[in-house]
């Protein structure tokens, strides 16, 4: 291990200023005159005056605090064990006697050096001591020696790089030769496979053609029968002739006519072989067999010159979507509204649906649906449609063309992955929560947590789930943080992208387990229909109503918080604290089941009454559960609020180190707020601001600790507590205080810090992905791939526990080192898990990335129909990207754009299909795959 050259204070392990200058007490309050330090604590690594030394170590009697004068008398002896120093420890940045070494350095012995080596190689040649007057000369000597070491290091690194380059070049040559041989083998294997399956493919093609023809004939026969029922003789004759040239029609009026509207009955005659063919047809089986071969394209565009009059030819293609070029008209027949019978005239129904006007042309999307029991005719947009009864098929125009539904099991945490899809609307299934980070109001930064912003926007409650629509927007110059619906968001400056919820003024929706039907989150009762109580709503359990009330103190109310449903609303709303007497406003009320008993209390000047068992209740929903205490009424502690369990108060505090505090994180309710807020880390001493505090039940015990320069006391069982709410789980370290590593944060496990870093290739780093906490941040951030060398930016880092071992690797031009067991770690949080491959480095396939399973890459591709592709939806990693992207439907041939691809493990088999004019091949077991996202 290289011996450090910056330890001029080795003989005493305390700074030179202790012996040469007057040192001031570390702990004296900033608003008082600091006293001279006479003590130095080896555990605290701090200087204290006599008073502070006594007060600080009252609860830390085991600390090793000594008079500075005693330390100076014998600088070569360990004060704790009275033995000579023998080693120097990098971890503790101090010298160690044998006992210190055994008790403190067992986990990092490799980070210690012999003190004799230090004196021989550094101190002795300098011929100086700590008390020498030639400190400036010593520093010059050290700088010169440092320059020589750096120069020698550069020579060694240069030689090493040449060796590595030579090895890499030789390795690349070998790899190219191996890859060439493998490519030849694969080509030969696939050519043989193609020759063997050529005849099979021919059979499959003929079978597909025959099945399609058969299915088409069946459809024609069914439609013929329907035309007969509708008395469309000419159209029916055309179909009959298409089926069989020998077709003839005989009209006979039945005496017992069974058809609607007295339509005449017709007999259909065919050649015997045609009749037998139709009778033997199993339409369901044909559909199933054809679907196995037919590619479900999702959206099929019908050529503009082949626009159909209606969709009867497509009636079997349930749930498929077609894009059709239509010119609106008011001629023809249409049955239904919103959903139309499949034989309804498209040019008329598209006007009725409101997508086009009469004479207006354009592309529209239509979805084929199953039949309905009835169709209701209406007049819309100047077009009238007709009623109809049970019918075998339907269609519907798709109006929300720009909405993409993200699968429920793929709900993202935020919209960072979708940031470039400006103005695109996504429908996402979200469960409301109050965790995570959100910046902005109404319009949020794209990295804001969706589950929290949905609650802030008022679309969902905490724990409530449902589908919501979100629109991607460009970035904003600034984002304003606010508190809404019990959720607080943060301010932010200029940011590169945003999102907003669509139709925020509309009640949110829920998706129940038993139905996909969306229903309103609450029902607003018209202002002029405000009820006196909720007796008329007693059966609507768990439904929420928004009601306009004026507070009063008249009427009868039974219960507290939960009231009987016949309690006067205008009085109970004052009792619960949402409105004052004479004050008006909209409030939300939830209908609840009955209770065994109701407790009457006096609150806000209103008294309610006790009651026994009753059949129904209601409760006001306090959307804003935070009560702000006026700034001029800030309490010393929360004794006056101890009974208000789980309520949250916003209080203006000024941090101090005076008063008494019991506990850590959770404090007794009589603990001094101004002191506990410093201990909790929300404010510094002398710093003022608004904080949120939650009242909690009592605990069996409270543990005292020292944090942020404040010491709290232990305590036993106590009747009530409080806790500060840390709204932001990410602590941003000021840009001018960026640390070199995270040694100073090692005890703050699982906390996240946002740090401004500039990438570099200097310093020491141990590990990969997870690094030891003393690893240089500016180097590890380049190794992990978040910043380049010389590139600056904000990154997030999470403190983690120690590991048994750390593996060193070379990534992004940075090499890290192996290490054994170590006491603490950190990890960068990759908010954007997508790696963009430079446009000029687009690979032909993903063979070079096959081991990076589950990683996502953004690649610029131009669609083609050349190359080899194996599989459908999921492709072998050696499949040509430019061809598979056309097959997957993301790009057309000759069309270019950025696409996202995810690496997947291998599969047992890959199925080849024909899609979008591109044919892929079957393949067996293979070692890796990819799919487009």
FENQUITA-V345664 format. One record per residue. N is the residue number from 1. RES is the residue in one letter. NEAR is the number of other ideal C-beta (glycine too) atoms within 8 Angstrom. D_FIRST is the distance of its C-alpha to the first C-alpha in whole Angstrom. Layout:
N	RES	NEAR	D_FIRST
N	RES	NEAR	D_FIRST
//
This chain:
1	X	5	0
2	X	3	4
3	X	9	6
4	X	7	9
5	X	9	13
6	X	5	15
7	X	9	15
8	X	10	18
9	X	10	20
10	X	11	18
11	X	8	20
12	X	11	23
13	X	8	20
14	X	7	24
15	X	5	25
16	X	9	26
17	X	7	30
18	X	13	30
19	X	8	31
20	X	5	33
21	X	4	34
22	X	4	36
23	X	9	35
24	X	10	37
25	X	12	37
26	X	9	35
27	X	10	37
28	X	12	41
29	X	6	42
30	X	6	42
31	X	4	46
32	X	6	46
33	X	4	45
34	X	7	42
35	X	11	42
36	X	8	40
37	X	13	37
38	X	10	37
39	X	13	34
40	X	13	31
41	X	15	30
42	X	11	26
43	X	9	27
44	X	9	28
45	X	5	26
46	X	8	29
47	X	12	32
48	X	17	36
49	X	14	39
50	X	9	41
51	X	7	43
52	X	13	40
53	X	13	38
54	X	8	41
55	X	8	42
56	X	12	38
57	X	11	37
58	X	7	41
59	X	8	39
60	X	9	36
61	X	6	37
62	X	4	34
63	X	10	32
64	X	8	30
65	X	12	32
66	X	10	33
67	X	7	35
68	X	13	33
69	X	7	35
70	X	9	33
71	X	14	30
72	X	9	30
73	X	6	32
74	X	6	29
75	X	9	26
76	X	6	24
77	X	10	25
78	X	13	24
79	X	9	28
80	X	9	28
81	X	8	27
82	X	6	28
83	X	8	25
84	X	7	23
85	X	11	19
86	X	9	16
87	X	12	13
88	X	15	12
89	X	15	12
90	X	9	11
91	X	9	14
92	X	8	16
93	X	6	15
94	X	7	17
95	X	11	16
96	X	16	17
97	X	14	20
98	X	9	20
99	X	10	22
100	X	12	20
101	X	13	17
102	X	8	20
103	X	7	22
104	X	9	19
105	X	16	16
106	X	7	17
107	X	7	16
108	X	11	13
109	X	7	11
110	X	6	8
111	X	9	8
112	X	13	9
113	X	9	8
114	X	8	11
115	X	12	13
116	X	6	14
117	X	9	11
118	X	14	12
119	X	9	16
120	X	8	15
121	X	8	13
122	X	11	15
123	X	9	18
124	X	8	20
125	X	6	20
126	X	9	21
127	X	4	24
128	X	9	24
129	X	5	24
130	X	10	25
131	X	4	29
132	X	8	29
133	X	3	31
134	X	7	29
135	X	10	27
136	X	6	28
137	X	8	27
138	X	12	23
139	X	9	23
140	X	8	24
141	X	9	22
142	X	12	19
143	X	8	20
144	X	8	21
145	X	9	17
146	X	9	16
147	X	8	19
148	X	8	18
149	X	9	14
150	X	8	16
151	X	8	18
152	X	8	16
153	X	8	14
154	X	8	18
155	X	8	19
156	X	8	16
157	X	8	17
158	X	8	20
159	X	8	20
160	X	8	18
161	X	8	21
162	X	8	24
163	X	8	23
164	X	8	23
165	X	8	26
166	X	8	27
167	X	8	26
168	X	8	28
169	X	8	31
170	X	8	32
171	X	8	31
172	X	8	33
173	X	8	36
174	X	8	36
175	X	8	36
176	X	8	39
177	X	8	41
178	X	8	40
179	X	8	41
180	X	8	44
181	X	8	45
182	X	8	45
183	X	8	47
184	X	8	50
185	X	8	50
186	X	9	50
187	X	8	53
188	X	8	55
189	X	8	54
190	X	10	55
191	X	8	58
192	X	8	60
193	X	9	59
194	X	9	61
195	X	7	64
196	X	6	64
197	X	9	65
198	X	8	67
199	X	6	70
200	X	7	69
201	X	8	68
202	X	8	71
203	X	8	73
204	X	9	71
205	X	8	72
206	X	8	75
207	X	9	75
208	X	10	73
209	X	8	76
210	X	8	79
211	X	12	78
212	X	9	77
213	X	8	81
214	X	10	82
215	X	13	80
216	X	8	82
217	X	11	85
218	X	12	85
219	X	11	84
220	X	11	87
221	X	10	89
222	X	8	88
223	X	10	88
224	X	13	92
225	X	9	93
226	X	11	92
227	X	11	93
228	X	13	97
229	X	9	96
230	X	7	96
231	X	7	99
232	X	8	97
233	X	8	99
234	X	6	98
235	X	8	95
236	X	13	95
237	X	10	97
238	X	8	95
239	X	12	92
240	X	12	95
241	X	9	96
242	X	6	92
243	X	12	92
244	X	9	95
245	X	4	97
246	X	6	100
247	X	12	99
248	X	5	102
249	X	11	103
250	X	7	106
251	X	6	106
252	X	8	108
253	X	7	109
254	X	8	108
255	X	4	111
256	X	4	108
257	X	10	105
258	X	5	102
259	X	9	100
260	X	4	99
261	X	4	101
262	X	5	104
263	X	11	102
264	X	11	104
265	X	11	103
266	X	11	102
267	X	7	102
268	X	10	99
269	X	6	100
270	X	11	98
271	X	7	98
272	X	6	98
273	X	6	95
274	X	10	93
275	X	9	94
276	X	8	93
277	X	9	90
278	X	11	89
279	X	6	90
280	X	6	88
281	X	9	85
282	X	6	82
283	X	8	81
284	X	6	78
285	X	7	77
286	X	13	77
287	X	10	75
288	X	8	72
289	X	9	72
290	X	12	72
291	X	8	69
292	X	6	67
293	X	9	68
294	X	6	68
295	X	6	65
296	X	6	65
297	X	9	64
298	X	7	64
299	X	8	66
300	X	9	68
301	X	8	70
302	X	11	74
303	X	5	75
304	X	6	77
305	X	4	80
306	X	6	80
307	X	9	80
308	X	10	82
309	X	6	85
310	X	9	83
311	X	13	81
312	X	10	83
313	X	6	81
314	X	12	78
315	X	11	79
316	X	8	77
317	X	7	74
318	X	8	73
319	X	7	70
320	X	12	69
321	X	12	69
322	X	14	71
323	X	11	71
324	X	13	75
325	X	8	76
326	X	12	79
327	X	8	82
328	X	13	83
329	X	11	87
330	X	7	89
331	X	6	91
332	X	9	91
333	X	8	90
334	X	14	87
335	X	14	87
336	X	16	85
337	X	11	82
338	X	6	79
339	X	10	79
340	X	15	82
341	X	12	83
342	X	15	82
343	X	9	85
344	X	16	85
345	X	12	86
346	X	14	82
347	X	13	84
348	X	17	85
349	X	14	83
350	X	13	80
351	X	17	82
352	X	14	83
353	X	11	79
354	X	7	79
355	X	9	76
356	X	11	79
357	X	7	82
358	X	8	85
359	X	7	85
360	X	8	81
361	X	8	79
362	X	8	76
363	X	7	73
364	X	12	73
365	X	12	71
366	X	14	73
367	X	12	72
368	X	16	74
369	X	11	75
370	X	6	77
371	X	8	81
372	X	10	82
373	X	4	85
374	X	8	86
375	X	16	86
376	X	7	87
377	X	11	88
378	X	8	88
379	X	6	88
380	X	9	85
381	X	8	85
382	X	7	89
383	X	11	88
384	X	7	90
385	X	15	89
386	X	9	91
387	X	8	90
388	X	10	90
389	X	7	90
390	X	6	87
391	X	12	86
392	X	6	84
393	X	14	81
394	X	15	80
395	X	14	77
396	X	10	75
397	X	12	74
398	X	10	70
399	X	7	70
400	X	6	67
401	X	6	65
402	X	7	62
403	X	9	61
404	X	8	58
405	X	8	58
406	X	11	54
407	X	5	54
408	X	6	54
409	X	4	51
410	X	6	49
411	X	9	50
412	X	11	47
413	X	6	45
414	X	10	46
415	X	13	47
416	X	10	44
417	X	9	45
418	X	11	48
419	X	10	47
420	X	6	49
421	X	7	52
422	X	8	54
423	X	8	57
424	X	10	57
425	X	13	58
426	X	14	56
427	X	11	58
428	X	13	55
429	X	10	55
430	X	13	54
431	X	9	53
432	X	14	53
433	X	11	51
434	X	7	49
435	X	7	46
436	X	10	43
437	X	11	43
438	X	14	46
439	X	14	47
440	X	15	51
441	X	11	54
442	X	7	57
443	X	10	54
444	X	15	51
445	X	11	47
446	X	15	47
447	X	9	44
448	X	16	46
449	X	12	46
450	X	14	49
451	X	13	50
452	X	17	50
453	X	13	52
454	X	13	55
455	X	17	55
456	X	14	55
457	X	11	57
458	X	8	60
459	X	12	60
460	X	14	59
461	X	8	58
462	X	9	55
463	X	7	55
464	X	11	58
465	X	10	57
466	X	14	59
467	X	11	59
468	X	14	59
469	X	12	59
470	X	14	56
471	X	12	56
472	X	16	54
473	X	11	54
474	X	6	52
475	X	7	50
476	X	11	51
477	X	4	51
478	X	8	50
479	X	16	51
480	X	7	52
481	X	12	51
482	X	8	54
483	X	8	55
484	X	11	57
485	X	10	58
486	X	11	56
487	X	11	53
488	X	9	51
489	X	16	49
490	X	11	47
491	X	8	48
492	X	10	46
493	X	7	46
494	X	6	47
495	X	12	45
496	X	5	46
497	X	13	48
498	X	15	50
499	X	13	53
500	X	11	56
501	X	13	58
502	X	9	61
503	X	6	64
504	X	10	63
505	X	3	66
506	X	5	67
507	X	6	67
508	X	11	64
509	X	11	64
510	X	10	63
511	X	9	63
512	X	6	64
513	X	2	63
514	X	3	67
515	X	4	68
516	X	4	66
517	X	5	69
518	X	8	67
519	X	5	69
520	X	6	69
521	X	12	67
522	X	10	69
523	X	8	73
524	X	7	74
525	X	11	78
526	X	5	80
527	X	6	80
528	X	4	84
529	X	6	84
530	X	9	82
531	X	11	83
532	X	6	84
533	X	9	81
534	X	14	80
535	X	8	83
536	X	5	83
537	X	12	80
538	X	10	79
539	X	5	79
540	X	7	76
541	X	8	73
542	X	7	70
543	X	10	71
544	X	12	70
545	X	14	73
546	X	11	72
547	X	12	75
548	X	8	77
549	X	12	77
550	X	8	79
551	X	13	78
552	X	11	81
553	X	7	82
554	X	6	85
555	X	9	85
556	X	8	84
557	X	14	80
558	X	14	79
559	X	15	75
560	X	11	72
561	X	6	69
562	X	10	71
563	X	15	75
564	X	11	78
565	X	13	79
566	X	8	82
567	X	16	80
568	X	12	81
569	X	14	78
570	X	13	79
571	X	17	79
572	X	13	76
573	X	13	74
574	X	17	74
575	X	13	73
576	X	11	70
577	X	6	69
578	X	9	69
579	X	11	72
580	X	7	74
581	X	8	78
582	X	7	80
583	X	8	76
584	X	8	76
585	X	8	74
586	X	7	72
587	X	12	71
588	X	12	69
589	X	14	71
590	X	12	70
591	X	16	73
592	X	10	72
593	X	6	73
594	X	7	76
595	X	10	74
596	X	4	76
597	X	8	76
598	X	15	75
599	X	7	74
600	X	12	76
601	X	8	74
602	X	6	75
603	X	9	72
604	X	8	73
605	X	7	76
606	X	11	77
607	X	6	78
608	X	15	78
609	X	8	80
610	X	8	79
611	X	10	80
612	X	7	80
613	X	6	80
614	X	11	80
615	X	4	80
616	X	14	77
617	X	15	75
618	X	14	73
619	X	10	70
620	X	12	69
621	X	9	66
622	X	7	64
623	X	7	62
624	X	8	60
625	X	8	59
626	X	10	57
627	X	8	59
628	X	7	59
629	X	11	59
630	X	5	61
631	X	6	59
632	X	4	61
633	X	6	61
634	X	9	58
635	X	11	58
636	X	6	56
637	X	9	55
638	X	14	56
639	X	8	58
640	X	5	61
641	X	12	60
642	X	10	59
643	X	5	62
644	X	7	61
645	X	7	58
646	X	7	56
647	X	10	57
648	X	12	55
649	X	14	56
650	X	11	54
651	X	12	54
652	X	8	53
653	X	12	51
654	X	8	49
655	X	13	46
656	X	11	46
657	X	8	44
658	X	6	48
659	X	9	50
660	X	7	49
661	X	14	47
662	X	14	47
663	X	15	44
664	X	11	42
665	X	6	42
666	X	10	46
667	X	15	47
668	X	11	51
669	X	14	53
670	X	7	54
671	X	16	51
672	X	12	51
673	X	14	50
674	X	13	49
675	X	17	46
676	X	13	45
677	X	13	45
678	X	17	42
679	X	14	40
680	X	11	40
681	X	6	39
682	X	9	42
683	X	11	42
684	X	7	41
685	X	10	43
686	X	9	46
687	X	8	45
688	X	8	48
689	X	8	49
690	X	7	51
691	X	12	49
692	X	13	50
693	X	14	51
694	X	12	52
695	X	16	54
696	X	10	53
697	X	6	55
698	X	7	54
699	X	10	51
700	X	4	51
701	X	8	48
702	X	15	46
703	X	7	42
704	X	13	41
705	X	8	38
706	X	8	36
707	X	9	35
708	X	8	35
709	X	8	36
710	X	11	39
711	X	9	40
712	X	15	42
713	X	9	44
714	X	8	45
715	X	10	48
716	X	7	50
717	X	6	53
718	X	11	54
719	X	5	57
720	X	13	55
721	X	15	52
722	X	14	51
723	X	10	48
724	X	12	46
725	X	9	46
726	X	7	43
727	X	6	45
728	X	7	42
729	X	8	39
730	X	9	37
731	X	8	35
732	X	7	35
733	X	11	32
734	X	5	34
735	X	6	33
736	X	4	32
737	X	6	30
738	X	9	27
739	X	11	24
740	X	6	21
741	X	9	20
742	X	14	22
743	X	8	20
744	X	5	24
745	X	12	26
746	X	10	24
747	X	5	27
748	X	7	30
749	X	8	30
750	X	7	32
751	X	10	32
752	X	12	32
753	X	14	31
754	X	11	33
755	X	12	30
756	X	9	31
757	X	13	28
758	X	9	27
759	X	13	25
760	X	11	23
761	X	7	20
762	X	6	17
763	X	9	15
764	X	8	13
765	X	14	15
766	X	14	15
767	X	15	18
768	X	11	21
769	X	6	24
770	X	10	23
771	X	15	20
772	X	11	18
773	X	14	19
774	X	9	16
775	X	16	16
776	X	12	18
777	X	14	21
778	X	13	22
779	X	17	20
780	X	14	21
781	X	13	24
782	X	17	24
783	X	13	23
784	X	11	25
785	X	7	28
786	X	9	30
787	X	11	29
788	X	7	29
789	X	8	26
790	X	7	28
791	X	8	31
792	X	8	31
793	X	8	33
794	X	8	33
795	X	12	31
796	X	12	32
797	X	14	29
798	X	12	29
799	X	16	27
800	X	10	27
801	X	6	26
802	X	7	22
803	X	10	22
804	X	4	21
805	X	8	19
806	X	15	18
807	X	7	18
808	X	12	17
809	X	8	20
810	X	6	21
811	X	9	24
812	X	8	26
813	X	7	23
814	X	12	20
815	X	6	17
816	X	15	16
817	X	8	13
818	X	8	14
819	X	10	13
820	X	8	15
821	X	7	18
822	X	13	17
823	X	6	20
824	X	14	21
825	X	15	22
826	X	14	24
827	X	10	26
828	X	12	28
829	X	9	32
830	X	7	33
831	X	8	37
832	X	6	38
833	X	8	37
834	X	9	39
835	X	9	37
836	X	7	39
837	X	11	39
838	X	5	40
839	X	6	44
840	X	4	43
841	X	6	41
842	X	9	43
843	X	11	43
844	X	6	46
845	X	9	45
846	X	14	42
847	X	8	40
848	X	5	37
849	X	11	37
850	X	10	38
851	X	5	35
852	X	7	35
853	X	8	37
854	X	7	39
855	X	10	37
856	X	12	40
857	X	14	40
858	X	11	43
859	X	12	44
860	X	9	47
861	X	13	49
862	X	9	53
863	X	13	55
864	X	11	57
865	X	7	58
866	X	6	57
867	X	9	54
868	X	9	54
869	X	13	53
870	X	14	53
871	X	15	54
872	X	11	55
873	X	6	53
874	X	10	50
875	X	15	50
876	X	11	47
877	X	15	44
878	X	9	46
879	X	16	49
880	X	12	50
881	X	14	49
882	X	13	52
883	X	17	54
884	X	14	53
885	X	13	53
886	X	17	57
887	X	13	57
888	X	10	56
889	X	8	58
890	X	8	55
891	X	11	56
892	X	7	59
893	X	8	60
894	X	7	59
895	X	8	57
896	X	8	54
897	X	8	52
898	X	9	48
899	X	12	48
900	X	12	46
901	X	14	44
902	X	12	43
903	X	16	41
904	X	11	42
905	X	6	42
906	X	7	44
907	X	11	48
908	X	4	50
909	X	8	53
910	X	15	54
911	X	7	57
912	X	11	58
913	X	9	61
914	X	7	63
915	X	12	62
916	X	9	63
917	X	7	64
918	X	12	61
919	X	6	61
920	X	16	58
921	X	11	58
922	X	9	57
923	X	10	54
924	X	7	53
925	X	6	50
926	X	12	47
927	X	5	43
928	X	14	43
929	X	15	45
930	X	13	45
931	X	10	48
932	X	11	49
933	X	7	48
//
